[in-house]
Amino acid sequence: MAHKKRLHAEPIKRILDRETREVVGWLYKWNTGSLVPMWKDGRKTDVIYEEATG
């Protein structure tokens, strides 16, 4: 099975700090179907995901 190349992605969720609700990153969905977080200032562990609005 051939692997798709990552060509483009779109943000599908905001990643929020669980305590402060501050945006700490975004969850992107790539054309390959993979989900990859992009962090503002380093990876966080105590987070929640919120649907991105457009």
Phi and psi restraints in degrees (value plus and minus 20) as a CYANA .aco file:
   2 ALA   PHI     -95.8   -55.8
   2 ALA   PSI     121.8   161.8
   3 HIS   PHI    -109.6   -69.6
   3 HIS   PSI     116.4   156.4
   4 LYS   PHI     -95.1   -55.1
   4 LYS   PSI     127.4   167.4
   5 LYS   PHI    -110.2   -70.2
   5 LYS   PSI     118.7   158.7
   6 ARG   PHI     -88.5   -48.5
   6 ARG   PSI      95.6   135.6
   7 LEU   PHI    -133.6   -93.6
   7 LEU   PSI     -59.7   -19.7
   8 HIS   PHI    -171.3  -131.3
   8 HIS   PSI     136.2   176.2
   9 ALA   PHI    -162.6  -122.6
   9 ALA   PSI     139.3   179.3
  10 GLU   PHI    -155.4  -115.4
  10 GLU   PSI     123.6   163.6
  11 PRO   PHI     -92.2   -52.2
  11 PRO   PSI     111.1   151.1
  12 ILE   PHI    -135.1   -95.1
  12 ILE   PSI     -40.0     0.0
  13 LYS   PHI    -167.9  -127.9
  13 LYS   PSI     128.5   168.5
  14 ARG   PHI    -110.6   -70.6
  14 ARG   PSI     125.6   165.6
  15 ILE   PHI    -125.4   -85.4
  15 ILE   PSI     101.0   141.0
  16 LEU   PHI    -134.6   -94.6
  16 LEU   PSI     125.3   165.3
  17 ASP   PHI     -84.5   -44.5
  17 ASP   PSI     109.8   149.8
  18 ARG   PHI     -80.1   -40.1
  18 ARG   PSI     -58.1   -18.1
  19 GLU   PHI    -102.2   -62.2
  19 GLU   PSI     -68.3   -28.3
  20 THR   PHI    -113.4   -73.4
  20 THR   PSI     -37.2     2.8
  21 ARG   PHI      46.0    86.0
  21 ARG   PSI      -2.9    37.1
  22 GLU   PHI     -95.3   -55.3
  22 GLU   PSI     121.1   161.1
  23 VAL   PHI     -89.4   -49.4
  23 VAL   PSI     101.8   141.8
  24 VAL   PHI    -133.6   -93.6
  24 VAL   PSI     -24.1    15.9
  25 GLY   PHI     152.8   192.8
  25 GLY   PSI    -194.6  -154.6
  26 TRP   PHI    -157.0  -117.0
  26 TRP   PSI     127.4   167.4
  27 LEU   PHI    -120.1   -80.1
  27 LEU   PSI     102.5   142.5
  28 TYR   PHI    -125.6   -85.6
  28 TYR   PSI     122.9   162.9
  29 LYS   PHI    -129.8   -89.8
  29 LYS   PSI     100.5   140.5
  30 TRP   PHI    -106.6   -66.6
  30 TRP   PSI     142.2   182.2
  31 ASN   PHI     -78.6   -38.6
  31 ASN   PSI     -39.0     1.0
  32 THR   PHI    -102.6   -62.6
  32 THR   PSI     -29.9    10.1
  33 GLY   PHI      76.4   116.4
  33 GLY   PSI     -30.5     9.5
  34 SER   PHI     -94.3   -54.3
  34 SER   PSI     126.5   166.5
  35 LEU   PHI    -127.4   -87.4
  35 LEU   PSI     106.0   146.0
  36 VAL   PHI    -155.0  -115.0
  36 VAL   PSI     105.6   145.6
  37 PRO   PHI     -97.7   -57.7
  37 PRO   PSI     125.5   165.5
  38 MET   PHI    -141.5  -101.5
  38 MET   PSI      96.0   136.0
  39 TRP   PHI    -113.0   -73.0
  39 TRP   PSI     123.7   163.7
  40 LYS   PHI     -91.0   -51.0
  40 LYS   PSI     -65.2   -25.2
  41 ASP   PHI    -164.6  -124.6
  41 ASP   PSI      36.6    76.6
  42 GLY   PHI      69.7   109.7
  42 GLY   PSI     133.8   173.8
  43 ARG   PHI     -82.8   -42.8
  43 ARG   PSI     118.9   158.9
  44 LYS   PHI    -136.7   -96.7
  44 LYS   PSI     137.9   177.9
  45 THR   PHI    -134.7   -94.7
  45 THR   PSI     -51.3   -11.3
  46 ASP   PHI    -118.9   -78.9
  46 ASP   PSI      60.7   100.7
  47 VAL   PHI    -149.7  -109.7
  47 VAL   PSI     144.9   184.9
  48 ILE   PHI    -150.0  -110.0
  48 ILE   PSI     138.4   178.4
  49 TYR   PHI    -130.2   -90.2
  49 TYR   PSI     117.4   157.4
  50 GLU   PHI    -147.8  -107.8
  50 GLU   PSI     115.1   155.1
  51 GLU   PHI     -75.6   -35.6
  51 GLU   PSI     113.6   153.6
  52 ALA   PHI     -93.5   -53.5
  52 ALA   PSI     119.9   159.9
  53 THR   PHI    -131.5   -91.5
  53 THR   PSI     126.0   166.0
